[in-house]
Amino acid sequence: MAVVPDSSAKKIVGELIDCFGEASEPYGNLFVKDVSDAYQLGTKLVGDEILTPK
């Protein structure tokens, strides 16, 4: 599982789709799901702050 900012999601999905190209049989599935809140335990960071390296 990977969690990325909304601003990066479409680009990442597009790159993954391009990598696999077209085939007669599927390689698998990719599910994109909204995350309503995120909290980093021990640091009190919340939201997109936890996705940005410090």
N, CA, C and O atoms as CSV, one atom per row, in Angstrom:
chain,resi,resn,atom,element,x,y,z
A,1,MET,N,N,0.842,-1.163,0.000
A,1,MET,CA,C,0.000,0.000,0.000
A,1,MET,C,C,0.895,1.237,0.000
A,1,MET,O,O,1.945,1.263,0.643
A,2,ALA,N,N,0.471,2.226,-0.712
A,2,ALA,CA,C,1.186,3.501,-0.738
A,2,ALA,C,C,0.185,4.622,-0.524
A,2,ALA,O,O,-0.926,4.577,-1.051
A,3,VAL,N,N,0.573,5.617,0.239
A,3,VAL,CA,C,-0.252,6.805,0.447
A,3,VAL,C,C,0.516,7.978,-0.125
A,3,VAL,O,O,1.666,8.218,0.243
A,4,VAL,N,N,-0.122,8.709,-1.029
A,4,VAL,CA,C,0.520,9.848,-1.676
A,4,VAL,C,C,-0.426,11.038,-1.650
A,4,VAL,O,O,-1.637,10.855,-1.527
A,5,PRO,N,N,0.098,12.248,-1.764
A,5,PRO,CA,C,-0.774,13.425,-1.831
A,5,PRO,C,C,-1.652,13.378,-3.076
A,5,PRO,O,O,-1.261,12.825,-4.104
A,6,ASP,N,N,-2.838,13.961,-2.972
A,6,ASP,CA,C,-3.751,14.011,-4.111
A,6,ASP,C,C,-3.083,14.612,-5.346
A,6,ASP,O,O,-3.349,14.194,-6.473
A,7,SER,N,N,-2.220,15.591,-5.121
A,7,SER,CA,C,-1.576,16.275,-6.248
A,7,SER,C,C,-0.663,15.347,-7.050
A,7,SER,O,O,-0.343,15.649,-8.199
A,8,SER,N,N,-0.240,14.230,-6.469
A,8,SER,CA,C,0.641,13.281,-7.152
A,8,SER,C,C,-0.077,12.041,-7.671
A,8,SER,O,O,0.465,11.321,-8.509
A,9,ALA,N,N,-1.267,11.789,-7.193
A,9,ALA,CA,C,-1.954,10.520,-7.467
A,9,ALA,C,C,-2.173,10.261,-8.960
A,9,ALA,O,O,-1.820,9.188,-9.449
A,10,LYS,N,N,-2.741,11.211,-9.684
A,10,LYS,CA,C,-3.037,10.979,-11.104
A,10,LYS,C,C,-1.771,10.708,-11.913
A,10,LYS,O,O,-1.775,9.860,-12.805
A,11,LYS,N,N,-0.699,11.416,-11.608
A,11,LYS,CA,C,0.552,11.214,-12.330
A,11,LYS,C,C,1.097,9.804,-12.061
A,11,LYS,O,O,1.543,9.122,-12.983
A,12,ILE,N,N,1.059,9.382,-10.815
A,12,ILE,CA,C,1.557,8.059,-10.460
A,12,ILE,C,C,0.720,6.965,-11.114
A,12,ILE,O,O,1.267,6.004,-11.655
A,13,VAL,N,N,-0.593,7.105,-11.067
A,13,VAL,CA,C,-1.476,6.116,-11.697
A,13,VAL,C,C,-1.201,6.061,-13.198
A,13,VAL,O,O,-1.124,4.974,-13.771
A,14,GLY,N,N,-1.055,7.203,-13.831
A,14,GLY,CA,C,-0.760,7.242,-15.262
A,14,GLY,C,C,0.542,6.545,-15.607
A,14,GLY,O,O,0.616,5.810,-16.591
A,15,GLU,N,N,1.567,6.774,-14.799
A,15,GLU,CA,C,2.862,6.129,-15.039
A,15,GLU,C,C,2.772,4.613,-14.862
A,15,GLU,O,O,3.373,3.860,-15.628
A,16,LEU,N,N,2.030,4.173,-13.864
A,16,LEU,CA,C,1.852,2.726,-13.662
A,16,LEU,C,C,1.120,2.091,-14.839
A,16,LEU,O,O,1.523,1.037,-15.330
A,17,ILE,N,N,0.057,2.728,-15.286
A,17,ILE,CA,C,-0.707,2.203,-16.427
A,17,ILE,C,C,0.175,2.140,-17.663
A,17,ILE,O,O,0.136,1.155,-18.401
A,18,ASP,N,N,0.970,3.180,-17.898
A,18,ASP,CA,C,1.866,3.193,-19.060
A,18,ASP,C,C,2.921,2.090,-18.980
A,18,ASP,O,O,3.281,1.497,-19.997
A,19,CYS,N,N,3.416,1.815,-17.769
A,19,CYS,CA,C,4.441,0.773,-17.595
A,19,CYS,C,C,3.938,-0.605,-18.003
A,19,CYS,O,O,4.688,-1.400,-18.570
A,20,PHE,N,N,2.685,-0.885,-17.719
A,20,PHE,CA,C,2.142,-2.206,-18.011
A,20,PHE,C,C,1.663,-2.339,-19.448
A,20,PHE,O,O,1.490,-3.455,-19.940
A,21,GLY,N,N,1.450,-1.235,-20.118
A,21,GLY,CA,C,1.025,-1.280,-21.510
A,21,GLY,C,C,-0.317,-1.970,-21.662
A,21,GLY,O,O,-1.173,-1.887,-20.782
A,22,GLU,N,N,-0.494,-2.650,-22.783
A,22,GLU,CA,C,-1.753,-3.354,-23.057
A,22,GLU,C,C,-1.481,-4.839,-23.173
A,22,GLU,O,O,-0.471,-5.257,-23.739
A,23,ALA,N,N,-2.392,-5.633,-22.632
A,23,ALA,CA,C,-2.264,-7.084,-22.686
A,23,ALA,C,C,-3.655,-7.691,-22.810
A,23,ALA,O,O,-4.656,-7.057,-22.477
A,24,SER,N,N,-3.703,-8.921,-23.293
A,24,SER,CA,C,-5.005,-9.579,-23.413
A,24,SER,C,C,-5.512,-10.048,-22.054
A,24,SER,O,O,-6.718,-10.190,-21.856
A,25,GLU,N,N,-4.601,-10.289,-21.120
A,25,GLU,CA,C,-4.965,-10.691,-19.758
A,25,GLU,C,C,-4.476,-9.623,-18.785
A,25,GLU,O,O,-3.376,-9.097,-18.953
A,26,PRO,N,N,-5.271,-9.297,-17.774
A,26,PRO,CA,C,-4.844,-8.264,-16.827
A,26,PRO,C,C,-3.707,-8.741,-15.930
A,26,PRO,O,O,-3.576,-9.930,-15.640
A,27,TYR,N,N,-2.887,-7.777,-15.498
A,27,TYR,CA,C,-1.799,-8.058,-14.556
A,27,TYR,C,C,-2.286,-7.996,-13.120
A,27,TYR,O,O,-1.679,-8.594,-12.232
A,28,GLY,N,N,-3.357,-7.292,-12.889
A,28,GLY,CA,C,-3.877,-7.104,-11.541
A,28,GLY,C,C,-4.760,-5.874,-11.511
A,28,GLY,O,O,-5.193,-5.379,-12.552
A,29,ASN,N,N,-5.020,-5.390,-10.325
A,29,ASN,CA,C,-5.892,-4.233,-10.146
A,29,ASN,C,C,-5.195,-3.176,-9.309
A,29,ASN,O,O,-4.338,-3.485,-8.482
A,30,LEU,N,N,-5.568,-1.944,-9.532
A,30,LEU,CA,C,-5.064,-0.826,-8.753
A,30,LEU,C,C,-6.278,-0.095,-8.200
A,30,LEU,O,O,-7.142,0.347,-8.958
A,31,PHE,N,N,-6.341,0.030,-6.903
A,31,PHE,CA,C,-7.458,0.719,-6.269
A,31,PHE,C,C,-6.967,2.042,-5.704
A,31,PHE,O,O,-5.924,2.097,-5.051
A,32,VAL,N,N,-7.715,3.103,-5.954
A,32,VAL,CA,C,-7.393,4.429,-5.438
A,32,VAL,C,C,-8.493,4.794,-4.457
A,32,VAL,O,O,-9.676,4.753,-4.793
A,33,LYS,N,N,-8.100,5.148,-3.254
A,33,LYS,CA,C,-9.070,5.422,-2.208
A,33,LYS,C,C,-8.714,6.726,-1.503
A,33,LYS,O,O,-7.541,7.009,-1.258
A,34,ASP,N,N,-9.730,7.512,-1.182
A,34,ASP,CA,C,-9.515,8.742,-0.419
A,34,ASP,C,C,-9.188,8.401,1.024
A,34,ASP,O,O,-9.757,7.477,1.606
A,35,VAL,N,N,-8.267,9.155,1.587
A,35,VAL,CA,C,-7.945,9.051,3.003
A,35,VAL,C,C,-8.427,10.356,3.637
A,35,VAL,O,O,-7.937,11.433,3.300
A,36,SER,N,N,-9.382,10.254,4.549
A,36,SER,CA,C,-9.982,11.471,5.099
A,36,SER,C,C,-9.068,12.173,6.100
A,36,SER,O,O,-9.034,13.403,6.138
A,37,ASP,N,N,-8.343,11.433,6.895
A,37,ASP,CA,C,-7.429,12.012,7.862
A,37,ASP,C,C,-6.215,11.110,8.029
A,37,ASP,O,O,-6.305,9.896,7.849
A,38,ALA,N,N,-5.086,11.707,8.371
A,38,ALA,CA,C,-3.871,10.934,8.641
A,38,ALA,C,C,-3.158,11.574,9.828
A,38,ALA,O,O,-3.049,12.797,9.920
A,39,TYR,N,N,-2.682,10.739,10.719
A,39,TYR,CA,C,-2.000,11.205,11.922
A,39,TYR,C,C,-0.719,10.417,12.104
A,39,TYR,O,O,-0.722,9.193,11.969
A,40,GLN,N,N,0.367,11.093,12.405
A,40,GLN,CA,C,1.620,10.404,12.674
A,40,GLN,C,C,1.789,10.326,14.185
A,40,GLN,O,O,1.924,11.342,14.866
A,41,LEU,N,N,1.778,9.122,14.683
A,41,LEU,CA,C,1.861,8.917,16.124
A,41,LEU,C,C,3.238,9.309,16.642
A,41,LEU,O,O,4.257,8.950,16.052
A,42,GLY,N,N,3.263,10.039,17.739
A,42,GLY,CA,C,4.512,10.425,18.362
A,42,GLY,C,C,5.048,11.782,17.929
A,42,GLY,O,O,5.893,12.350,18.619
A,43,THR,N,N,4.579,12.314,16.805
A,43,THR,CA,C,5.089,13.607,16.331
A,43,THR,C,C,4.019,14.687,16.273
A,43,THR,O,O,4.335,15.871,16.159
A,44,LYS,N,N,2.764,14.286,16.350
A,44,LYS,CA,C,1.623,15.201,16.260
A,44,LYS,C,C,1.464,15.830,14.882
A,44,LYS,O,O,0.735,16.811,14.741
A,45,LEU,N,N,2.130,15.288,13.859
A,45,LEU,CA,C,1.908,15.767,12.494
A,45,LEU,C,C,0.596,15.196,11.997
A,45,LEU,O,O,0.216,14.078,12.346
A,46,VAL,N,N,-0.100,15.985,11.168
A,46,VAL,CA,C,-1.381,15.538,10.628
A,46,VAL,C,C,-1.484,15.875,9.146
A,46,VAL,O,O,-0.796,16.765,8.648
A,47,GLY,N,N,-2.349,15.151,8.457
A,47,GLY,CA,C,-2.624,15.427,7.055
A,47,GLY,C,C,-1.426,15.231,6.150
A,47,GLY,O,O,-0.616,14.329,6.361
A,48,ASP,N,N,-1.318,16.088,5.133
A,48,ASP,CA,C,-0.238,15.983,4.156
A,48,ASP,C,C,1.145,16.187,4.763
A,48,ASP,O,O,2.151,15.834,4.148
A,49,GLU,N,N,1.201,16.752,5.964
A,49,GLU,CA,C,2.499,16.962,6.624
A,49,GLU,C,C,3.258,15.650,6.782
A,49,GLU,O,O,4.487,15.639,6.717
A,50,ILE,N,N,2.542,14.542,6.989
A,50,ILE,CA,C,3.226,13.271,7.211
A,50,ILE,C,C,3.765,12.685,5.908
A,50,ILE,O,O,4.575,11.758,5.936
A,51,LEU,N,N,3.331,13.208,4.785
A,51,LEU,CA,C,3.798,12.703,3.487
A,51,LEU,C,C,4.998,13.486,2.962
A,51,LEU,O,O,5.592,13.109,1.952
A,52,THR,N,N,5.353,14.561,3.636
A,52,THR,CA,C,6.460,15.414,3.210
A,52,THR,C,C,7.688,15.098,4.043
A,52,THR,O,O,7.673,15.263,5.263
A,53,PRO,N,N,8.763,14.638,3.387
A,53,PRO,CA,C,9.988,14.337,4.156
A,53,PRO,C,C,10.545,15.595,4.810
A,53,PRO,O,O,10.509,16.682,4.234
A,54,LYS,N,N,11.049,15.429,6.000
A,54,LYS,CA,C,11.645,16.560,6.723
A,54,LYS,C,C,13.143,16.497,6.652
A,54,LYS,O,O,13.824,17.364,7.201
